[in-house]
């Protein structure tokens, strides 16, 4: 969580400085660390922890439910879509960086082929996590606590949530779950 959180915090700092998104001071405590609200720092600890927890519960509760080949096929299709979105939206910084980084990390995950046995639970965890994501992120973008500069994204929203946030969330969960599984295999914890 700390490793992926550091990457996303650096990303947040740079995008906030660049005006790609901002945080409405009316809805945050005013406490900041390196020009980011403390709430944003906590987000990168709490949300990944909850999502990895959901992922682990699914592994225990649905041990026989494996559709790895179907999810490999889905992953290959998504990989192509992510790459195309990154390429065709390269003038939109949020869109480009989200889908570019997702394509690189996801491609590495797919083609390295060590994560195949975890695809079913990863996708299920992602889809289940979308429920609280839609509620919480919907509120955050509707108030707006987080404000997006639409010059830097596609301008396509699900309710009030930029479509890029779904890919951002996918990458966050993917990084945390793949690192978690790698560390478990290494018997580090």
ABEGO torsion letter per residue (X at the ends): XAAAAAAAAAAAAAAAAAGABBBBAAABAGBBBGGBBAAAAAAAAAAAAAAAAAAAAAAAABAABBAAAAAAAAAAAAAAAAAAAAAAAAABAAAAAAAAAAAAAAAAAAAAGAAAAAAAAAAAAAAAAAAAAAAAAAAAAAOBABBBBAAABAGBBBEABBAAAAAAAAAAAAAAAAAAAAAAAAGAX
